[in-house]
Amino acid sequence: MFKEILNRLLAPAPEPLTDDGARLALTALLVRIARSDHNYSEVEKDRIDRIIRSRFNQDIGGAIILREQAEAMEAEAPDTVRFTRAIKEAVAYDDRIGVVEALWQVVMADGHRDDGEDALMRLSSNLLGVSDVDSAKARRRVEAAT
């Protein structure tokens, strides 16, 4: 399944993703942000699983399967641009703010922010078309909740 989605993402003029494809792309972006500090911890995996469960109404088994598929897809995908483009095309602006908030949740899951995570957050927010102001508001909401 993820090979088909990767092929769509890598095409010169990619077709819009299905709902399942968009879920996988979003989860792969969450994995990418978690791996960006070279310390993909269990607490980050748990946070991703919880995001999947609440965002996509999955049970724990379904969340783990989706995360594992996303881990494999993220490892093979060449760049972040493809994930964010697919999400931007499939998701309304207000929901993309929710994506940025989910990314911030993963960044902050291990209790500290890394320069690599911050750089990838800036890039991802920009590529998702979410303003710096809205990204900062999303970050503050996550900080207030923790």
Buried (B, 14 or more C-beta within 10 A) or exposed (E): EBEEBBEBBEEEEBEEBEEEBBBBBBBBBBBBBBBBBEEBEEEBBEBBBBBBBEBBEBEEEBBBEBBEBBBBBBEEBEEBEBBBBBBBEBBEEEEBBBBBBBBBBBBBBBEEBBEBBEEBBEBBBEBBBBEEEBBEBBBEBBEEEE
